[in-house]
């Protein structure tokens, strides 16, 4: 006997399968979430510091490339001026030779013997002949020198232009690296934004953009002393005072002031106000001044380099640094041991 039961609807079957699959996916997601706990504040801070170091490396290389590019452009401009002056000199000498040739042609190239006979005295002829020969020799010598100089300058110009093309390519590459580093910082910042204010404070440290520098409470004290609270000399005092006027201004990649800065841009600007010219990047500034061997010997106004030589700040006394930290922050005071490992210290 045939069955009279209604067969199952294909649509219902598919819905049952989809529902089961969705439930499985939710269960797997829940298990994955349980298997990957949120990073601790120490882990987050370590990650942020690493990303900031990578960002500092990218921006310092970018700044160095830009500085080299400016120098190369200045060199090309100087070479072009030299070439123009040399060419004008060559043209002037050629005109003088042309006049001599025209004069000889106009006189019909008189034979020297006839010139001797026509001269008032033999001595008069010999003087004229010697003068004409010497003039021609000088012209030829000068032209040879100018042609050699022109070839040299043209070669230097070509070399400078090739270097500029290479620098332009490098700058574009570094710009991409800069964007990638900024992206890393933003990703970490997004994670920090999802945390409570207390958690964020624990991760980013106890820095402040105001006049009173917070020392923080959850980090170990500095070893080897925290240095003097007095400026090293009038120059360092003036540089530190200038940097203090920039507190609260934003960090901006590649900026050198007066309204925004990157780390080495701030130190360069501050010392410029004190009449001292520092190099543009941390790689330059680390060679300026005199090395400081211990944190106990630090004086207000000294430069401190962190995390390799990728970041620089100005010693503010009592274990504090005044610096332009990284994207998303402002010029502020921070504890030295919050920023990273000290790489070098310099009296300027």
URZI-V155421 format. One record per residue. N is the residue number from 0. RES is the residue in three letters. PSI is psi as a letter, one per 40 degrees, with the letter a starting at -180 (NA if undefined). Layout:
n;res;psi
N;RES;PSI
N;RES;PSI
This chain:
n;res;psi
0;UNK;h
1;UNK;i
2;UNK;i
3;UNK;e
4;UNK;h
5;UNK;h
6;UNK;i
7;UNK;i
8;UNK;h
9;UNK;d
10;UNK;d
11;UNK;d
12;UNK;d
13;UNK;d
14;UNK;d
15;UNK;d
16;UNK;d
17;UNK;d
18;UNK;d
19;UNK;d
20;UNK;d
21;UNK;d
22;UNK;d
23;UNK;d
24;UNK;d
25;UNK;d
26;UNK;d
27;UNK;d
28;UNK;d
29;UNK;d
30;UNK;d
31;UNK;d
32;UNK;d
33;UNK;d
34;UNK;e
35;UNK;g
36;UNK;i
37;UNK;i
38;UNK;i
39;UNK;i
40;UNK;d
41;UNK;d
42;UNK;d
43;UNK;d
44;UNK;d
45;UNK;d
46;UNK;d
47;UNK;d
48;UNK;d
49;UNK;d
50;UNK;d
51;UNK;d
52;UNK;d
53;UNK;d
54;UNK;d
55;UNK;d
56;UNK;d
57;UNK;d
58;UNK;d
59;UNK;d
60;UNK;d
61;UNK;d
62;UNK;d
63;UNK;d
64;UNK;d
65;UNK;d
66;UNK;d
67;UNK;d
68;UNK;d
69;UNK;d
70;UNK;d
71;UNK;d
72;UNK;d
73;UNK;d
74;UNK;d
75;UNK;d
76;UNK;d
77;UNK;d
78;UNK;d
79;UNK;d
80;UNK;d
81;UNK;d
82;UNK;d
83;UNK;d
84;UNK;d
85;UNK;d
86;UNK;d
87;UNK;d
88;UNK;d
89;UNK;d
90;UNK;d
91;UNK;d
92;UNK;d
93;UNK;d
94;UNK;d
95;UNK;d
96;UNK;d
97;UNK;d
98;UNK;d
99;UNK;d
100;UNK;d
101;UNK;d
102;UNK;d
103;UNK;d
104;UNK;d
105;UNK;d
106;UNK;e
107;UNK;e
108;UNK;f
109;UNK;h
110;UNK;i
111;UNK;d
112;UNK;d
113;UNK;d
114;UNK;d
115;UNK;d
116;UNK;d
117;UNK;e
118;UNK;i
119;UNK;d
120;UNK;i
121;UNK;d
122;UNK;d
123;UNK;d
124;UNK;d
125;UNK;d
126;UNK;d
127;UNK;d
128;UNK;d
129;UNK;d
130;UNK;d
131;UNK;d
132;UNK;d
133;UNK;d
134;UNK;d
135;UNK;d
136;UNK;d
137;UNK;d
138;UNK;d
139;UNK;d
140;UNK;d
141;UNK;d
142;UNK;d
143;UNK;d
144;UNK;d
145;UNK;d
146;UNK;d
147;UNK;d
148;UNK;d
149;UNK;d
150;UNK;d
151;UNK;d
152;UNK;d
153;UNK;d
154;UNK;d
155;UNK;d
156;UNK;d
157;UNK;d
158;UNK;d
159;UNK;d
160;UNK;d
161;UNK;d
162;UNK;d
163;UNK;d
164;UNK;d
165;UNK;d
166;UNK;d
167;UNK;d
168;UNK;d
169;UNK;d
170;UNK;d
171;UNK;d
172;UNK;d
173;UNK;d
174;UNK;d
175;UNK;d
176;UNK;d
177;UNK;d
178;UNK;d
179;UNK;d
180;UNK;d
181;UNK;d
182;UNK;d
183;UNK;d
184;UNK;d
185;UNK;d
186;UNK;d
187;UNK;d
188;UNK;d
189;UNK;d
190;UNK;d
191;UNK;d
192;UNK;d
193;UNK;e
194;UNK;i
195;UNK;i
196;UNK;d
197;UNK;d
198;UNK;d
199;UNK;d
200;UNK;d
201;UNK;d
202;UNK;d
203;UNK;e
204;UNK;a
205;UNK;f
206;UNK;i
207;UNK;i
208;UNK;e
209;UNK;a
210;UNK;d
211;UNK;h
212;UNK;h
213;UNK;h
214;UNK;e
215;UNK;i
216;UNK;e
217;UNK;e
218;UNK;i
219;UNK;i
220;UNK;i
221;UNK;i
222;UNK;i
223;UNK;e
224;UNK;i
225;UNK;e
226;UNK;a
227;UNK;i
228;UNK;e
229;UNK;i
230;UNK;i
231;UNK;d
232;UNK;a
233;UNK;d
234;UNK;d
235;UNK;d
236;UNK;d
237;UNK;d
238;UNK;d
239;UNK;d
240;UNK;d
241;UNK;d
242;UNK;d
243;UNK;d
244;UNK;e
245;UNK;e
246;UNK;h
247;UNK;e
248;UNK;i
249;UNK;i
250;UNK;h
251;UNK;h
252;UNK;h
253;UNK;e
254;UNK;i
255;UNK;e
256;UNK;i
257;UNK;e
258;UNK;e
259;UNK;i
260;UNK;i
261;UNK;a
262;UNK;d
263;UNK;d
264;UNK;d
265;UNK;d
266;UNK;d
267;UNK;d
268;UNK;d
269;UNK;d
270;UNK;d
271;UNK;d
272;UNK;d
273;UNK;e
274;UNK;e
275;UNK;h
276;UNK;h
277;UNK;i
278;UNK;i
279;UNK;d
280;UNK;i
281;UNK;d
282;UNK;d
283;UNK;d
284;UNK;d
285;UNK;e
286;UNK;e
287;UNK;i
288;UNK;a
289;UNK;h
290;UNK;i
291;UNK;h
292;UNK;d
293;UNK;i
294;UNK;d
295;UNK;d
296;UNK;e
297;UNK;i
298;UNK;i
299;UNK;h
300;UNK;e
301;UNK;i
302;UNK;h
303;UNK;h
304;UNK;h
305;UNK;i
306;UNK;g
307;UNK;b
308;UNK;f
309;UNK;e
310;UNK;i
311;UNK;i
312;UNK;i
313;UNK;h
314;UNK;h
315;UNK;e
316;UNK;i
317;UNK;f
318;UNK;e
319;UNK;i
320;UNK;h
321;UNK;h
322;UNK;i
323;UNK;h
324;UNK;c
325;UNK;i
326;UNK;h
327;UNK;e
328;UNK;a
329;UNK;i
330;UNK;h
331;UNK;i
332;UNK;i
333;UNK;i
334;UNK;i
335;UNK;d
336;UNK;e
337;UNK;d
338;UNK;d
339;UNK;a
340;UNK;h
341;UNK;h
342;UNK;d
343;UNK;i
344;UNK;i
345;UNK;h
346;UNK;h
347;UNK;NA
